[in-house]
Amino acid sequence: MKRTLLLASHSTLASGMAETLRFFAGEDAAILTLNAYVDNQPVDQKIKTIFDQFDSDQEVIVLTDLLAGSVNQALYPYRTRAHTHIVTGMNLALGLAMLLEPTGDYMTPERVRHLVQDAKDNVVYMNEYTPEVSDDDE
């Protein structure tokens, strides 16, 4: 089973995120990017071209930048494609979790929800954060 991570964003956020993910996960990480509105090509056509290259049994994890954004809206219809999960609000923690997930089986919706929750937990207002210090740290 092959899994591909598709990062899709307005401008070049997707490419920057992919570069950082490859720094952590390795250059051979299965990542594709969609940088929308940078080359005057219709987003719908770019998405179709990307999805046309996938085999029907290939798992595709899509991370987009904004819930109400046009990129996410353009990808929304692909949620019904088999073995496809679309998550919006991409961040580095989420991308790493998706990339490093074992590829022996398809990801379940429950597993995706768990990884999304873990990534949400990484969004913290640091001005109000108090790290937990154990007695062993002293």
N, C-alpha and C positions, 0 to 999 in steps of 0.2 A: 504494500500500500504506500502510495506517495502522498505527502502532504506539502502544500505550498502556502506560504504566507503572502497575501497580497495587501500591501499598504497603499491606501488611496487618500489623497488630500488635495486641497487647494494649494496651488503653487508648489514649492519644493519640499514641504515638510516630510512627505513620504520618502523622498530620496535621502534626506538627512537622517531620518529614523532608521532606514535600511542600513546606512553606513555605520551608525552607532550599534545596531543589532549585530552586524557582521563583526564588529570589533570584539564583542563579547562571545558570539556564537561561532565565529569562524567564517572565512570567506566563502566557503561552499554551502552556507545556509541557503535553503530554498526560499528565497524572497524575491517577489516581483513588486514593482512600484508603478503607481499611476499618479503622475503629477498633472493635475487638471489646470487648464486655462493658462498654460505657459507657451503653447505653440499653435494656437488658433485651430486645433483639431477638435471636433465635437467629442465630448466626454462619452456619450453613449456609444459611439463608434469605437473609441479606444477600449472601453469595457468589453464590448462584443469581441474585439480582436483578441483580448487577453483570454476571455473565457472559451473562445473557440479552440484554443491550443490545449485545453485540459481534456484528458480522457474522462469518460463518464464515471469511472470508479475512483478518480483522483479527489482527495480531500482538499478543499480550499478554505482557508481561514482568512477572512477579509477584515482588516482594521481600517476604519475611516476616521476622519478628524472631527466632524461636527454632526450632531444628531439632526439638526434642522437644515444642514448644509446640502447644497445641490449634488455634491459628490456622493454622499450617503443616499440621497433620494434616487440617484441614477443606478446605484447598486442594489437598492432594495428589492427589485423584482427577482434578483438572483438568489434570494433566500430560499426559494422553493427548489433550487437545483439540489439534487442528492449530494450528500457529503459536503455541504457548504454551510459555513457559519459566518454571519456578519455581525461585527461588534463595532460600535462607534465610541468615540472618546479615547482614541489610541494614546497610550503612553508607553514608556520604555519598559516598565515592569510587566505590563500586559504582553507586549511584543516578545519579551524574553520568555515569559511563561509559555506562550503559544509555541515558540520555536523549540524550546527544550522539552516539550511534552513528548513522551515516548510515542513512536509511530507504529507500534505493533498492531494497534486497533484504531478504528475511527474514534474520534472524540465524541462523547455523548453531550447532549444539551446540558445535562447536569454538571458535567466536567467543565464545560465552557462557562457556565454560570459561576462555578466555584473559582475559576481563574479570574473572571471579571471582578468578583467580590474581593479577591486578594489584591488585585491591581487598584481597586477603589481604596482599599485600606492603606495603600502607599501614598495617597494624596492627603497630606497633613499640613495644617497651618502651624508652622514651626514656632511662631511667636507664643503659642499657647501649649507647646509640646513639652512634656517633662519626661525625659527618658527614665526607664525603669533601671535602677541600679541594684544589683544583688550584693549581698555581703561578700561573695566570692570575688567581686571586682576590686575590693580594697586591699 
